């Protein structure tokens, strides 16, 4: 049994960075979800948090492994003719899972604070654009 586990781990080792990113965003979403629940006065239990996070990660890792298998045996050879990097199908699905977690974090922050992360980044970009435009006006033209 130990031999099969080692072979499986070696087989899916290219997924480790993607799995870590997905795990990071899922844990962040869990913490933000607990913060949101506390802010609206909802009861928070460690069991509910643990079961929710575990179920979510199991589903995400299953999706990641299945897409990797499809990518490895079917799609990657075709995609390499059009895209310069390997495992594009797997990376697309990993990005989709990360995007799901990011939007969940963003909407919970928006519900509590009135502005989400995306709104804050857009506002920062607009203020930066105004500052750059202002400094261009100050520079004398030759």
PyMOL commands that set and color helices and strands:
alter all, ss='L'
color gray80, all
select helices_A, chain A and resi 2-11+13-39+46-79+88-113+117-138
alter helices_A, ss='H'
color red, helices_A
deselect
rebuild
show_as cartoon
